[in-house]
Amino acid sequence: TSTALPDPAVAGRLAWVQLDTAGVDHLAAHPIWTGTSIPVTTIGGVSARWTAEYVLMMILAASHRLPRMLELQRGRTWPDFADRWANFVPAPVEGTTCAVIGFGRIGQAVGSLCAALGMNIIGIRRRAAVPVAGSAPAAAWSGRPWGAAAGPDGPAGGGRITVRGPEGLRDALAAADYVVVV
């Protein structure tokens, strides 16, 4: 998107920019961002749930050994019973840890779905205490188990969500069974 944005000096009547992305990092050095007060809006929130569902699908595919099954299917082979048992029993995701690097709208949606399955989430944000608009303050989530029922306190499941700043990245990566970069 940043390559399609006009120079504000050339587009003197420009009153608003709508991006087709959820973030604005790619505009950090663009004159519209740095040198004007032109409003810039994003599609943040529109794709958060879909993206989170895709991430959860991929985590479940990995834990259920789907890539190996598809490989065998393409090769038109199937292991005997003992090999099937050894290679295809799903690894439970409950109790595993998922580091979500980028805990904004999309990262929080990922954390919410994963926590619903009992996964522990370590969310990494630039500023851990700053909430995302329309959500509970991230600091209020830290270490909190998500309740037994969906609602304002979070989805069903027993996963814990911990939110850290950049200083927690190394520890999050060391503890993670799964890493999601948003």
Secondary structure as UniProt FT lines:
FT   TURN            2..4
FT   TURN            8..10
FT   TURN            12..13
FT   STRAND          17..18
FT   HELIX           25..27
FT   TURN            28..29
FT   HELIX           31..35
FT   STRAND          40..41
FT   TURN            44..46
FT   HELIX           48..63
FT   TURN            64..65
FT   HELIX           66..74
FT   TURN            75..76
FT   HELIX           81..88
FT   TURN            94..95
FT   STRAND          97..101
FT   HELIX           105..116
FT   TURN            117..118
FT   STRAND          120..124
FT   TURN            128..129
FT   TURN            133..134
FT   HELIX           138..141
FT   TURN            142..143
FT   STRAND          144..145
FT   TURN            152..153
FT   STRAND          160..164
FT   HELIX           166..168
FT   HELIX           169..175
FT   STRAND          178..181
//
